[in-house]
Each structure stands twice: as structure tokens, then as C-alpha cells.
Amino acid sequence: MLRPPSDGRALARRLRELRTAQFGRTVPQSRLGSALGCSVPLISAWESPRGTAVPTAERLRSYAIFFSTRRSIANGGSRLLPPAELTPTEAAARDRLEGELFALRAAAPPAPSRALDPWRFRPGEPIRIVCAQLPAEKLQRMPYVDPRDPDHVALYRHADLDALLELHGYLRAANPDNPVEVRLAPDLSAGDYVEHLVLLGGVDWNGATRYVLDQLRRTRGLPVWQQSFLDRSDAGFVAGGERFRPVVVAAADAPRRGRLVEDVAHFFRGPNPLAANRTVTICNGMYGRGVLGAVLALTRRGLRERNTAYLRSRFAGSSTYSVLMRVRVVRGRVVAPDWTVAADRLHEWPRS
């Protein structure tokens, strides 16, 4: 006799089978979600062939009740009957189904720990990557930004494209059961603000970063703020009473603005101040190289494991943490910061 695989795939197959065949016809995910009080993406994640998302025990009890009686879908609706309303026959069917689902769940390995792993999210929950829109004067100098152009490239409106490309691919790979969408800050809806937010770029162009940082300072006491280049030419980050500025040197091949040799970047992770059951993650820099450095710190192979281990050792027990870092630029290339090296860390919060 073949034994079921000892992972979440058998449970995922059974959940899908219940939804598509238990009542002799398919129950749409939207109807099942309405009865169970959960989202369609979450149900889709539980049924994923990868078997990476495992429902809680309470969710499986609800599944067992729902699929123990056709009354769950009577009259074209869908509802979860109170256990007291089940007939003896339905209650027996519920108990058998609950036992089966719990056995499959017990065979699945525990879900990977997401504690202090900022790029992993609960399956099914939407993730919004929020970029700044390039100012009009920048767009005027670029090709293919006019929507009427046959070669129009919509992404050219986004700032920090290097960081966006790196992060979007990584988030999709690390969270295969989550919808990952990219938004421009001016296009955010009220609904977007209460999802998991990943903010790329600084306060000069990204209004969402500016707004969320202000909220975090007022409601969580975050002692980090970014000064805008629009307000002062020697802008930088202010943290713990100190000011940290990028290093730009005069260079013959870059006479107008000089050459950037060291940027200052900020990584923040914590609960979304607008929705406690969601998170906000900020990858920010004074220049685009800093934004990319903040992303690479936790996406580049080898380095991401070391930096994640540092987060766990340094901020154990905390759901909110902030690292201000030095990002070196060598011959135009960003050197991803190593947080285990003290010189790469400029400020940390909360303090030890």
C-alpha cells in the first residue's frame, strides 16, 4: 500500500477534492471563503500543489463542518452551520472528516519560521511593493514613457528599478502562494495601505515612505528620520541625535554632481501602523544605490543568510526593528552591506 507523502501536498489535494467533488459539484472558492470567513487567495494557498500552506486546526474544524452536510450550500448560498445544528448523521460525518484532515495535517512538516525573516509572509496575504514615480522633469528626458508611443514601457515611470527587479523576483520565489503586486505611490488606494507594504525609495519622491515614516515616528517612537534633498543640499538620515550623510567626492568624469562612493540606507520592519495584522518593510536610501543595498542585504545569496541570522540574534523577541547602514559603491557597483560587520551598521533600534 502506498503511503501518502509526508508533507502538505496530501492535505492540499484533499482540501481541493472536498471543494470540487464532495457535493457532486464544485463549490467556488469565493463561496467557501465567505462561509469560512477567509480570502480566496488563502483558500488557493491551502490547495496549492506545493503543499507549503497548512491551515490551522480551527480552520480544519470549519472545513469538516462545512463539508459534512449539503445544507452548507442550500438555496444557492453558503454558510457554516453551528455545531449544535448538525444532525447525528452530520455530526458523525463531521467527526470522521475532522479526524482525516487532522491526520493529514499531522503528517505535514511545521511551516518554516517567519520570525525575523522579513521577506516571508503568511500564505495568501497580498504584498504591495510601492515605488516612487519619477518626477515629470526626469520623465521628459527618457524615451518610451509616453503611453501613446508604440514602444511604451510603463515601468520606466518607476524609480529604483534595480531594487524593484531584485526584490520582486525574490518575493515571488519566497512566497509562491502570495499575490505580489507593484504600485506607484501616487496610485495607492486606501485598501492598499492596509496590506503588507514594502516601500522602496526615500521621502523626496515616495510619498508613501514619507507618510509611513511619519506615522511610525508618532505612534511607535521610531527615532530615525530622513531629511529631504528638496529641503537641504547636505541632507541625510537623522537617528539617535546623529546625522548620517552619503559621501560624494569630486571627480573629473562626474563634474556636475560628483561621484557617490558611500550611501546611507535604512531598513525597517514592523507592524503596519494602519493595520496591526499586516506589516510594513522599508528599503530606503539617500540615493538609488542605497535603496538597492538595503534590498541586497537580505536577498543576495550567502549574505542574506548571514544578515538574517544577525537579525535573529540581535532583535530576538521583537517584531519591530530598524537598521541604518553604510552602503559602499565601488566603481559604480553596489557592495551589499554585511550587518555582522560593525562598520556597516550606523544605527540600530531598538537598542539592546
Helices and strands as residue ranges (DSSP letters): H 9-21, H 29-36, H 40-46, H 57-66, G 70-76, G 83-85, H 88-107, E 127-131, H 136-139, G 154-157, H 161-174, E 180-184, G 185-187, H 190-193, E 196-200, H 207-219, E 224-226, E 237-239, E 242-244, E 247-249, E 259-272, E 275-285, H 288-296, H 303-314, E 321-330, E 333-335, G 342-344, E 345-349
